[in-house]
Amino acid sequence: GALFLLWLALSPLEDPILAVEAGYCSVTAVLALALWRIELGGRRGATGAPAPASAAAAA
């Protein structure tokens, strides 16, 4: 939320509709990447190695 508001406040775009569309798309992509990284981290064991396939399937 804060990143989106910061984008709107500092946007170099003159068209407010375009600024909202670009900001929403960008922040959604950042959120998706963050959630993917969290999901990827949850599948790794304590050593940082990927969990066995049987453990990943059970989760």
Order of alpha helices (4+ residues) and beta strands (2+ residues): alpha-alpha-alpha
